[in-house]
Amino acid sequence: MNKQAVKAIELATQLIQSYPVYPTTFSTCSSCKSKQAKGGMECTACLEDELSSIVGYQAAKDLHDEIKKLAGR
């Protein structure tokens, strides 16, 4: 199994989960310590940056933009 592919899927899933449908708690990002993140996990900027190291900047940005659009943001 390709570990990078699995990590990319995990990061994409976390990005999706960062735009909750129902009320949830937000706290400071566990990585950058400067932005808000769902449940105090990693913020969307950190997740996108980490994903871009695997799939490339443009693919990560395009995915995040689509997620935001679907979430109505």
C-alpha positions, 0 to 999 in steps of 0.5 A, spaced: 500 500 500 502 506 498 503 510 504 503 517 501 496 515 498 493 513 504 496 520 508 493 524 502 486 521 503 486 522 510 488 529 509 483 530 504 478 527 509 480 532 515 479 538 510 472 536 509 471 535 516 473 542 517 467 544 515 462 541 519 454 541 518 452 542 525 455 546 531 461 544 533 467 547 538 473 550 535 480 552 538 487 554 536 490 550 531 495 544 534 500 546 528 501 553 527 497 555 534 495 562 530 488 560 526 482 556 529 481 549 527 475 544 529 476 541 535 483 544 536 486 539 531 489 542 525 486 548 521 485 548 514 491 552 512 495 547 515 492 541 512 492 544 505 499 545 506 501 538 508 497 535 503 500 540 498 507 536 500 504 530 497 500 532 491 502 539 489 500 546 491 495 546 485 491 540 486 491 541 494 488 548 493 483 546 487 481 540 492 480 545 498 477 550 493 471 545 491 470 543 499 469 550 501 464 551 495 460 545 497 460 547 504 457 554 502 464 558 504 
